[in-house]
């Protein structure tokens, strides 16, 4: 089953440690990572994308999710605009195909306060413990029901 995972960190260094841990989990076979992004919320409350690895069709859904997160920080009208922006970044997939709940977006907005960073990933995992343990923090998940293409390493 594929899912989106968002892990919020107190600073940039911790976020990149989390990204490396996610890559390690993928390389050892504990999780399959399809796409990732590192984002942060600046002092003005805007969401900025620092790094992304979601080029091509594999990352379209994550790009749309990142766009939706950008939109959440801009209010209800921003969700539509942000999702459209994310879709343009990653392809032409519908936001409905991403299948994330308002609760998931709201939880991410609450946790990702100004100055904090997050790793956002589209992954598949057989069990949640490896990711939870390696991240050392709270992992928010939203499960997707669509089939994923083979990942690129």
N, C-alpha and C positions, 0 to 999 in steps of 0.2 A: 504494500500500500504506500502510495506517495503522500507526502505531506509538506507543509511549509513549517519551518521552525524559525523562531526569532529569539535570540539570546541577547539581552541588554547587559552592557558592561559599563563600569564607571569612567573609563577613559579609553583612548585610542590604543595604547599599548596592550591592554587587556583584551580588547576586541581582536587585535591581530593575533594574539596568543590563541584566542578562541577559534579564529579562522584556521590557524595551523593545526589545532587539535581536530577540527572537522576534517581537514585534508588527511591527517593521520588515520582517522577512523575509516575514511574511504579507502585509503591505501591498504589497510589491514583487513578490510572486508567486513567491518562491524556496521557500516552504513554505506549506502550508495548516494553520492552527492551529484545532483544534476546541475545545479547552478547555485552561485553564492553572490552576496553583495555585503559590503560593509557600509553602513550609513551612520550619520550622526545628526543630532538636533542641535542647531547653533543657538547662540544666546538670544536671538530674535524669535526662536521657536520653529524656524524653517527646517525641513529635513533635507540633508545634503547626502549625495551618494559619493563615497570616497573611492570605492573600488567595486568592480563587478566582474563576474565571470559567467555571463548569461547571454553570450552571443548565439545567434542562430535559433533554430526552432526548439531546441531543448530548453532554452531559457525564456521563452516567451511568457510563460505563466509567471515566473518569478519577476520578470520585468514589469508585468501588469500589476503584481502585488506591490512592488516597490513604488510604482506610480500611484497606486491606491493609498499607500501609507503617506506618500507626499501629500496627496489630496486630503487625507484625514486631518492633517495639521492646518489645512486651509478651510475647514468647515465643510458642511454638506455639499456645497457647490464644488468645493475643491476635490472631493472624492471622485466625481465624474471627470473633472479636468485632469486630475492626477492619474487616474486609471487610463485615460486616453493617452496621456503622455507616456506612461509605462508601456502601453501596447505599441506605440510608435517606436519606442526604444527596442522592444524585443520582437515585434512582428505584428500580425493583424488578428490576434485572437480576442475573443469577446471576454469582458470581465466576468460574465456569468460562468464561463468555462473554468475560471480560476477557483471558484467555489469556496470563498472564505467568508466567515460570518462577521457581522458587525461587532460581535463580542470580541473576536480575535483582533480586529482592527482597533477597537476601543482599549483592550488590554495593552496592546503595543503602545498606543498613544499615551496611556497613563504611565507606563514603565519608562518610556523613552523621553525623559525630561531634558531640558536644555543642558548641553554639556556632556550628555551621555552618548555612547556609541552602541551599535547593535550589529550582529551578524545575522543576516537573513538568508535562509537556504531552502532550496527545494530538494528534498531527500526521500529516500526509502530506507526503512529500518525494520528489522524483524522484532526488535524489542528496544525499549526506550532507555534502559539503564546505561549503556555505554556513552551515549551523548550526554545524558544528564550528569554522569560522573565526571566526564572530561571537561564539560563546560564550567562546572563548579558553581553554577547559579541556576536561576529559574529559566526553563526552556518553555516558551509558549508554542503550542502546536495547533495547526489547523489541517485536518486530513482532507486530501483530494481524492476524488473517486475515479479520475481518468487514468488511462494507461500511459506510461512514460516510454519514450524511446530509449535506446541504450545510451548510457552515460559516456562522456568523453573524459579521459583521464589526462 
